[in-house]
Amino acid sequence: MAYLHSVDLWLIVNGIVTCPSAAGEAHTMWDNANGWAIGLIQLTMKDHVLCKVDTLVVTAASNATDCHVTTWWTQA
């Protein structure tokens, strides 16, 4: 959590900053930050934990319209 704060990603991870509904530069920037945050969370997990969380996230994403970093954070 502290590292995500330090790289200005925490507000996306905890869902305070949400994905803009309109396509455009803001949406693209949010998508990039979301992907970066997911990658950082993945890099901190041991392989066996990552496999388990990945399974949970895939299931959650199939029930949602998008895969957001908040899913990774809450499933991890």
TAFEN-V609404 format. One line per field, one symbol per residue. psi: psi as a letter, one per 20 degrees, with the letter a starting at -180 (. if undefined). A space follows every 10 residues. Layout:
psi=???
This chain:
psi=ggghghkkih hggjjgorpq hqqaghgggg gggghggggg gghiqqghgg gghgghhggg hhirhqoqhh ggghh.
